[in-house]
Amino acid sequence: MRTLQTEPLTATAFAPYGDVLEAIGDFRLINAGLCRRHHDRADMDFGPEGRAGISIFDAVPRSLPYEFDLIERHPDGSQAFLPMTEHPFLVIVADGPEATPRAFVTDGTQGINLHRGTWHGVLTPLHAPGRFAVVDRIGATPNLEEQRFATPWTVIAG
């Protein structure tokens, strides 16, 4: 059995794969000073033929240890996951189908934006409900490639 230990999701550790979306750091006040705008937090990329779309995903929660053998990527656009609850979720990413994946756990207030072409696991909430707003590429051509590992990985708590 191949195992991965989870690690906390940080902007530095996740930078090769995408953006961590969180309300920290610089902001500007809007709405008569009643709202902090943490501006332009993700490098959204929809390619020359695509447009931004917002979908709602409702995923079945999983628990650790978590076994997986499937990763996917979106070659034509980025994909952002914004949880609609304050529960942690598991984020699996890899530098390619032959690379050792990494497993991050959000802190319950973070979302992510996966850069175009980043190999990643499927949406993996750790609590119900597993509801997310997802911002990704909408276009006429397919934007999904899947790859299965010959030997599954098991993610355990770090």
Sequence and secondary structure as in RCSB ss.txt:
>XXXX:A:sequence
MRTLQTEPLTATAFAPYGDVLEAIGDFRLINAGLCRRHHDRADMDFGPEGRAGISIFDAVPRSLPYEFDLIERHP
DGSQAFLPMTEHPFLVIVADGPEATPRAFVTDGTQGINLHRGTWHGVLTPLHAPGRFAVVDRIGATPNLEEQRFA
TPWTVIAG
>XXXX:A:secstr
 EEEEEEE  HHHHTTTEEEE S S  EEETTTTEEE    S    TTT EEEEEEEEE    SSEEEEEEEE T
T  EEEEESSS  EEEEEESSTTS  EEEE  SS EEEE TT EE   EESSS EEEEEEEEE SS   EEEEEE
EEEEEE  
